[in-house]
Amino acid sequence: MLREWTLITGVVWAGMASAAVEGPGRNQFIHAARTSGPVVVDGRLDEDTWAKAPVFDGFVQRFPEAGKAPSERTELRVLHDDRNLYVAITCHDSEPALLNRNLGRRDSDLYSDRVKVLVDPTHDHRTAYVFTVNAGGVQSDGLYYDDRNYTEDWDGVWDAAVGTTGKGWVAELAIPLSLLRFPETPVQTWGFSVRRDIARRNEELETVLNPRTSNAVVSRLGHLTGMENLRPQRAVELVPYLAARTLARPQFSDAERPWPRLVDPSMDLGLDFRLALTSNLALTGTVNPDFGQVEADELILNLSTFETFFPEKRTFFTQGMELFNQVGGEGMPQTLFYSRRIGLGTPILGAAKLTGTVAEGVEVGLLDAVVTGPWQRDVDEARPDRNVGLYLTRPLHLGPNNALPTKPEVPMNYLAAVVRGKVGASSRVGGMVTMATPLIGGCTREDAALDEDEQPVPCLARGGNAAAVDFDLKTADGKYGLMGQVDGSQVVGGLPERTLRDGTVLRRGDMGFGGYVRAGKYGGEGFRWDVGYDFTSPRLDLNPSGFLRTQNEHAPRAALHYQRPDGMGPLKSYSAHLSGGSRWTTDGRNLERGSWINFNTVAQLPSFDSVGLEMGADFGGWNVRELEGSGVPLENEDMAFLALIVESNENRPVSAGGYVLAARHFQAGPVAPSWGWTTELYGTVRPHPALETRLELLLDRTTTAPRFIEDRGDDRFLLSPLLSDTLSLTLRQQWVVTPRLTLQAYAQLFTAYGAYGTYYEGVSDARRSPIRFSSLVPVEHENTDDFHDVGLNLNVVLRWEYRLGSTLYVVYTHGQQRLPVADGVRPPHSLMPHGLLAGAANDALMLKWSWYWGA
């Protein structure tokens, strides 16, 4: 039914989308002149060729008053030769002393005076490269895809410089043509625009009218013309690296024995490369990649039954990956490709991705990664093997044998393939296939019956295949849209069968299917709306290579929005959103999994400070995941919350923000109502453009209804309510010597404790009937379930881009956990970091050198 409805609606919408036309920039043409001499990128514009270049100064406001004349004049000049596109923006300013020249590391999103160049070289109205430089000379780049979605993950090697004048500042950019995909035609016409931010006025200007109210960006760009006889550059880029590190760690894996410590030196050699196979197709790869300079994940306490989603930070998996994103962007419920499945537990031997256009309007992407590495299951920790080993499964790594993992390194191959086809001027359809394939034999039932520590590696090699078709259809003006996905999965490898949290049994070869659809009005001022529906069968399993928060669920939803992004009365912007939905199982039982409603509103004041309010409630239904693996539904707790949000204008030397949330947990059988709360605050201080200090504080108190402790057999379950407090204190310090030489420090102290209360027993008739809170009976049980966690993460990174594209990193990291509480001792109910300094610690110092070569 879902597939039929989607296909019928898609055909109708495709007909509408095929009539789509370009936006307001369709009649704007900015001329790029061929250079008459060499151009030196120094921010001075003193070459004769710049004096002869045509000048464009017809900028308009994008915000806060869309379409109005800007407060300051801006001049744009564009040149080109056979290797580069040159862009010069002269930013006049009546008060140059008030320019915001904040400094930061490359690719940092700085609130400052800056300019952005948007280029759509294929002129497909869907994808545009973005090159940004601020008044302090800090460069960043990104990519618009699917017309309106933006990612900062795309990265390229290009040059820029800034200069000052008595009446403002100048930005000069040199963008290599080898970075851009464009057709091989005698005359080029590209989508193009330039934006300017005037920080102290919170003013955005652009060469073409492109207000925040529109649900489109790339299709509304103007045109860049005048480029004749350009030939696509068949670029080759090589970036070899050498990394040397020293790790000091406890000799014993037992957390209760933090001493003595071993010092393990190691060395890695690797290579990143990029090759333009055709004018529209590029191959990017990496051999033995090292991500030691990447900041560690934030320490959190997850009390839910759902996996935590962490953002990707590794360069290879962030750059050029927009084609692999699910339709609708991050936050959609069914993700086929989640790159963090690759290489976090087992090192990556090599990976490659092929991306580009194979025909007009048809984009393709192919990614393949192999993870494998040596390991030793039987290790005598009292007599560590200090010999240096070289292994074929990780041939470019040198290190002592005692540093090898003692858990099996499962060799896997990960494959993702995607194709997207353009429909009309602003819509597209596509499909994706992903495979997580164990590179090792099968697991027998006899092997599966062994204890986990004794099972052979094939029993741990969990894989899977998945496929999807998707669509993203829009009307010509981008106001109305229809998007969705239909997907399926197949279980591969691993145990002959395993049980999911909701009691569903997955066997090798099992198939599952699902999908989601969203439709609504997404653009324009005033009222907007959208409706959606998600479906996942009980055996849908996307997690071997993707991310699926939960399966076994129907989930309809609806939302009404009121948007005034260009202001309302004295407010600079205003938005309000009302949404709600419900969920129930798809396993034939049709159990309601709960309903929810949410309202939030945000207003930007005349001072450009923001205030907001959010409230909502979860109510009704049954939790089919809490009584782990049993399939027995447990009553959901009802709760409601209210949050107040404040954020100050980032243009000030001292800015702050955060929210305060109060949650009311209602009566849950024998457990009385209770209050929970969360406070999250941050403050940023910039005493100098080169210095920034940011402090973040999180305090949380969570109370729960009776939750699962253990399965006692005979249809009986032990439960207990939980009170948990959490503290997270994070410090971020940045010192910018130059835009290419930066020192950053990150430190997070995390403490949490959990205290269980009265124990209760719930009974399910033959494991079929649901358990209500009112049926719970108090029982005697020794409390050994309380916990107290303390962690400290410290990361210091010196980054020096000593030549364009080539970097030197010096990285120090420190990670520490508390000494475990002794047996028979109840953990402290305190947020003090008890036992931290006595606990196990890991210290690492790394020097990583890379060299960029391009031709």
TAQUIRA-V447493 format. One record per helix or strand of 3 or more residues. SS is the DSSP state (A for helix, B for strand). FROM is the first residue (numbers start at 1). TO is the last residue. If there is no record, write none. Layout:
SS FROM TO
SS FROM TO
//
This chain:
A 2 17
A 24 27
B 29 31
A 48 52
B 60 63
B 74 80
B 84 92
A 96 98
B 114 120
B 128 134
B 139 145
B 149 151
B 159 165
B 168 176
A 177 179
B 187 198
A 199 201
B 203 206
A 218 220
B 222 228
B 236 250
B 261 278
B 281 287
A 315 318
A 322 324
A 339 341
B 348 359
B 362 371
A 381 383
B 388 391
B 394 400
A 401 403
B 412 423
B 427 438
A 445 448
A 452 454
A 457 460
B 462 474
B 480 493
B 497 499
B 505 507
B 511 521
B 526 536
B 553 564
B 573 584
B 592 604
B 610 619
B 639 647
B 654 665
B 674 688
B 691 703
B 707 713
B 716 738
B 741 763
A 765 767
A 773 775
B 787 803
B 806 817
B 841 854
//
